[in-house]
Structure formats: structure tokens, C-alpha cells
């Protein structure tokens, strides 16, 4: 009891939580308030539901890394820039897996938007992610809304700016999860399955990279909902958690922590 009171005095809030009923999950938040974690979870769920049909989306990154591995940095940049069309095709393919639409204009637009990525990655990965968070949603906008080249580019910019922190955080989270999980998978395949390092790298890229394209395609719906609902003037400090996870979501605080 004393330890609980000390913790309450530090945090300024009660430590009592209301559990979710057994066998039930809290309802999913709508896209306009969906946090980064839920977007990643939705991408994983979508990938799991259509695993074999979306697995080929991982071939571009897997092949690019196989060609560029072991070469100097400028060679890797050149290979990645040359692969912009196939990377754009994978992105468009992920969008088409969610909803049918035109592909030609989004493919060209995606190719042009991916071209600066290798140069930005010379600085660091984050500038490349920031670029795609601001303009990259033009590709799903072109597919889902059937827009022309210029209209899709303007729409993508509007979507990126609707809640840029969410867009940047979502793509950054997907990138980090991809990198960390791939490293763990490579270590596992190389250490326990006695697979060659290049084979492990190929399998890791093939299996995990489709989630990057699916997550980026799903991000469109989050940002489109935010455009429709207007700018978010204030972010909640609890990350839009369901009330089942909020301490003392309703009612008064515990009696023992009141003065």
C-alpha cells in the first residue's frame, strides 16, 4: 500500500486499471484517430490474410539487395535508383490488392517519387522516409481516387500534410520493424538452418518487405480521414487508447491517494 501511494504521488494519478473482459478486444479506432501501432497491426493482419498473393511484392527489395550487397556505397545508390520502376510497381501492386483502380499513372508517379530516395539515403534513412511521408501518398491517391498525374501529386501532398507527424511516424515505424525483424530472421536462418548469408538475406527481404508497401498503402486511409475531419489541433497524451486501458477513465480517483 505504501509503495502504491508513493507511485501515485509521483505520477499524480491512480494506478487502478479497468481490465478488458476475457475473450474480448477493444474496438478498433477509426482511421482519423488510429495511432501508429494500430496501423502497423492492420498491415500485419492484411499481410497474414493474403500472404501468398502479396509475397511477390517482396521480390524487388530482395533482388535489389542481392545485386548491391558487398559493393561500394555509390554502386548501391545506383542500383537502388535503377530499381525505382520495380519498387514503384510493388507499391502500386499493394494498393491494387486493397482496392482496384488505374495503375499506369500511379506507376509513373511512384517511379519519379522513388528516384530521390537513394540520394537522400546517403545522408540518412530518415530524410528518405520524410520525403516519402510528404509525397509518397500520391501513389495510392492515384489508384484509389483515379486521379491524373498532377491531381494525384497535389492530393498526395495534401494527404501528407494532413497529419505529417502520423505519416512520418508510421513509415518510420514500418521501416524500423522491417530492419529489426529482418536482422533477427537472418541470424536465425544463418545460425540454426545453416543457410548461406546471402540466402538468408534474400528470404528475409522477400518475406518481410511486403509489409512496407501494404502499410504505406493503408496509411492513405488514415490521412484521407484526417483531411476530411480537419486538422488535429491537439494530440491526446494517452495516444488515443481505448477507455479500457485508461487509468480511472471515469469516476473519481482512489481514496487512498487523495489528500
C-alpha positions as CSV (number, residue, x, y, z in Angstrom):
1,X,0.0,0.0,0.0
2,X,2.8,2.4,0.9
3,X,4.6,1.7,-2.4
4,X,1.4,2.3,-4.3
5,X,0.9,5.6,-2.6
6,X,4.4,6.7,-3.4
7,X,3.9,5.8,-7.0
8,X,0.6,7.7,-7.1
9,X,2.3,10.8,-5.6
10,X,5.0,10.8,-8.3
11,X,2.7,10.2,-11.3
12,X,-0.2,12.3,-9.9
13,X,-2.8,9.7,-11.0
14,X,-4.3,6.4,-9.7
15,X,-2.7,3.1,-10.7
16,X,-6.0,1.2,-10.9
17,X,-6.9,-0.1,-14.3
18,X,-10.2,-1.5,-15.7
19,X,-9.5,-4.8,-17.4
20,X,-11.0,-5.8,-20.8
21,X,-13.5,-8.7,-20.4
22,X,-12.0,-12.1,-21.1
23,X,-12.1,-13.1,-24.7
24,X,-12.9,-9.6,-26.0
25,X,-10.7,-7.0,-27.6
26,X,-11.3,-3.2,-27.5
27,X,-12.9,-2.0,-30.7
28,X,-10.5,-0.7,-33.4
29,X,-10.2,3.1,-33.6
30,X,-11.4,4.8,-36.8
31,X,-8.8,5.9,-39.3
32,X,-8.9,9.6,-38.3
33,X,-7.7,8.7,-34.8
34,X,-5.9,5.5,-35.5
35,X,-2.4,5.5,-33.9
36,X,0.8,4.2,-35.5
37,X,0.7,0.9,-33.6
38,X,-2.8,0.1,-34.9
39,X,-1.7,0.9,-38.5
40,X,1.2,-1.5,-38.2
41,X,-1.1,-4.1,-36.7
42,X,-3.6,-3.7,-39.6
43,X,-0.7,-4.1,-42.1
44,X,0.4,-7.3,-40.4
45,X,-3.2,-8.6,-40.4
46,X,-3.7,-7.8,-44.0
47,X,-0.4,-9.4,-44.9
48,X,-1.3,-12.6,-43.0
49,X,-4.8,-12.8,-44.6
50,X,-3.3,-12.6,-48.2
51,X,0.2,-14.0,-47.6
52,X,0.8,-15.9,-50.8
53,X,-0.8,-13.3,-53.1
54,X,1.3,-10.4,-51.7
55,X,4.5,-12.3,-51.1
56,X,5.8,-11.5,-54.7
57,X,5.7,-7.8,-53.6
58,X,8.9,-8.6,-51.7
59,X,10.9,-9.6,-54.8
60,X,12.0,-6.1,-55.8
61,X,13.7,-5.3,-52.5
62,X,15.1,-8.8,-52.2
63,X,16.6,-8.7,-55.7
64,X,18.0,-5.2,-55.2
65,X,19.8,-6.1,-52.0
66,X,21.2,-9.2,-53.7
67,X,22.6,-7.2,-56.5
68,X,24.0,-4.4,-54.3
69,X,25.3,-6.3,-51.3
70,X,29.1,-6.2,-51.0
71,X,29.5,-3.2,-53.4
72,X,30.6,0.3,-52.6
73,X,28.1,2.8,-51.5
74,X,27.8,4.7,-54.8
75,X,27.1,1.4,-56.5
76,X,24.3,0.6,-54.1
77,X,22.8,4.0,-54.7
78,X,22.9,3.5,-58.4
79,X,21.3,0.0,-58.2
80,X,18.5,1.4,-55.9
81,X,17.9,4.3,-58.3
82,X,17.7,1.9,-61.3
83,X,15.2,-0.3,-59.4
84,X,12.8,2.6,-58.9
85,X,10.4,1.2,-61.5
86,X,10.1,-2.2,-59.9
87,X,9.8,-0.7,-56.4
88,X,7.0,1.5,-57.7
89,X,5.3,-1.5,-59.3
90,X,5.4,-3.2,-55.9
91,X,3.8,-0.2,-54.2
92,X,1.1,0.0,-56.9
93,X,0.5,-3.7,-56.5
94,X,0.0,-3.3,-52.8
95,X,-2.6,-0.6,-53.5
96,X,-4.4,-2.7,-56.1
97,X,-4.5,-5.6,-53.6
98,X,-6.6,-3.3,-51.3
99,X,-8.8,-1.7,-54.0
100,X,-8.9,-1.9,-57.7
101,X,-8.1,1.2,-59.8
102,X,-5.9,2.6,-62.6
103,X,-2.2,1.7,-62.4
104,X,-0.3,3.4,-65.2
105,X,-0.2,7.0,-63.9
106,X,0.4,5.9,-60.3
107,X,3.3,3.7,-61.5
108,X,5.0,6.6,-63.4
109,X,4.4,8.9,-60.4
110,X,5.8,6.4,-58.0
111,X,8.9,5.8,-60.1
112,X,9.6,9.6,-60.1
113,X,9.0,9.9,-56.4
114,X,11.3,7.0,-55.5
115,X,14.2,8.3,-57.6
116,X,15.4,10.9,-55.0
117,X,15.3,8.2,-52.2
118,X,18.8,6.7,-52.9
119,X,20.3,10.2,-52.8
120,X,18.5,11.1,-49.5
121,X,19.7,7.8,-48.0
122,X,23.3,9.0,-48.5
123,X,22.5,11.4,-45.7
124,X,20.5,9.0,-43.5
125,X,17.4,6.8,-43.8
126,X,15.2,9.4,-42.0
127,X,15.3,12.1,-44.8
128,X,14.2,9.4,-47.3
129,X,11.3,8.4,-45.0
130,X,10.4,12.0,-44.5
131,X,10.3,12.6,-48.3
132,X,8.0,9.6,-48.8
133,X,5.8,10.6,-45.9
134,X,5.2,14.0,-47.5
135,X,4.8,13.0,-51.2
136,X,4.5,9.2,-51.3
137,X,0.8,9.0,-50.7
138,X,0.3,10.4,-54.2
139,X,0.6,6.8,-55.4
140,X,-2.4,5.3,-53.5
141,X,-4.3,8.5,-54.2
142,X,-3.9,8.0,-57.9
143,X,-5.1,4.4,-57.6
144,X,-8.0,4.8,-55.1
145,X,-9.3,8.1,-56.4
146,X,-8.5,7.6,-60.1
147,X,-6.6,10.9,-60.4
148,X,-4.4,12.2,-63.1
149,X,-0.7,12.9,-62.7
150,X,-0.9,16.5,-61.4
151,X,-4.0,15.9,-59.3
152,X,-2.5,12.8,-57.7
153,X,0.6,14.7,-56.8
154,X,-1.3,17.6,-55.2
155,X,-3.6,15.2,-53.4
156,X,-0.6,13.3,-52.1
157,X,0.9,16.5,-50.7
158,X,-2.4,17.4,-49.1
159,X,-2.6,13.9,-47.5
160,X,1.0,14.1,-46.3
161,X,0.5,17.4,-44.6
162,X,-2.9,16.5,-43.1
163,X,-1.1,14.9,-40.1
164,X,2.6,14.8,-41.1
165,X,3.7,13.5,-37.7
166,X,1.4,10.5,-38.0
167,X,2.6,9.8,-41.6
168,X,6.2,10.2,-40.7
169,X,5.9,8.1,-37.6
170,X,4.0,5.3,-39.4
171,X,6.6,5.0,-42.2
172,X,9.4,5.2,-39.7
173,X,7.9,2.5,-37.5
174,X,7.3,0.2,-40.5
175,X,11.0,0.8,-41.6
176,X,12.3,0.1,-38.1
177,X,10.2,-3.1,-37.7
178,X,11.3,-4.3,-41.1
179,X,15.0,-3.7,-40.3
180,X,15.0,-5.2,-36.8
181,X,12.9,-8.2,-37.8
182,X,14.9,-8.9,-40.9
183,X,18.1,-8.9,-38.8
184,X,16.7,-11.3,-36.4
185,X,15.5,-13.6,-39.2
186,X,18.9,-13.5,-40.9
187,X,20.6,-14.5,-37.6
188,X,18.0,-17.3,-37.1
189,X,18.3,-18.7,-40.6
190,X,22.1,-18.5,-40.7
191,X,22.6,-19.9,-37.2
192,X,20.0,-22.6,-36.9
193,X,19.2,-23.6,-40.5
194,X,22.8,-23.4,-41.7
195,X,21.7,-21.2,-44.6
196,X,24.1,-19.1,-46.6
197,X,24.2,-15.5,-45.6
198,X,23.0,-14.3,-49.0
199,X,20.2,-16.8,-49.0
200,X,19.2,-15.6,-45.5
201,X,19.2,-12.0,-46.7
202,X,17.1,-12.8,-49.7
203,X,14.5,-14.7,-47.7
204,X,14.4,-12.0,-45.0
205,X,13.7,-9.3,-47.7
206,X,11.2,-11.4,-49.6
207,X,9.1,-12.3,-46.6
208,X,9.2,-9.0,-44.7
209,X,9.3,-6.2,-47.2
210,X,5.7,-6.6,-48.5
211,X,4.6,-5.2,-45.1
212,X,6.3,-1.9,-46.0
213,X,4.2,-1.5,-49.2
214,X,1.0,-2.6,-47.5
215,X,1.5,-0.3,-44.6
216,X,2.2,2.6,-46.8
217,X,-1.0,1.9,-48.8
218,X,-3.1,1.7,-45.6
219,X,-1.6,5.0,-44.5
220,X,-3.6,6.6,-47.2
221,X,-6.9,5.9,-45.4
222,X,-5.6,7.4,-42.2
223,X,-4.5,10.6,-43.8
224,X,-7.6,10.9,-46.0
225,X,-9.8,10.6,-42.9
226,X,-7.7,13.3,-41.3
227,X,-8.2,15.6,-44.3
228,X,-11.9,15.1,-44.1
229,X,-12.2,15.6,-40.4
230,X,-9.9,18.7,-40.5
231,X,-6.5,19.3,-38.8
232,X,-6.0,17.9,-35.4
233,X,-5.4,20.8,-33.1
234,X,-4.3,18.7,-30.1
235,X,-2.9,15.3,-29.7
236,X,-4.1,13.3,-26.7
237,X,-1.4,12.4,-24.2
238,X,-2.7,8.8,-23.9
239,X,-2.2,8.0,-27.6
240,X,-6.0,7.6,-28.2
241,X,-6.1,4.5,-26.0
242,X,-9.4,2.8,-25.6
243,X,-11.0,3.6,-22.2
244,X,-10.5,0.0,-21.1
245,X,-6.8,0.8,-20.9
246,X,-7.1,4.3,-19.4
247,X,-6.5,4.6,-15.6
248,X,-9.6,5.8,-14.0
249,X,-11.3,6.6,-17.3
250,X,-14.4,7.5,-15.4
251,X,-15.2,8.4,-11.8
252,X,-13.1,9.8,-9.0
253,X,-9.6,8.8,-8.1
254,X,-8.7,6.2,-5.4
255,X,-9.5,7.3,-1.9
256,X,-6.0,6.4,-0.6
257,X,-4.2,8.8,-2.9
258,X,-6.4,11.8,-2.1
259,X,-5.1,14.4,0.4
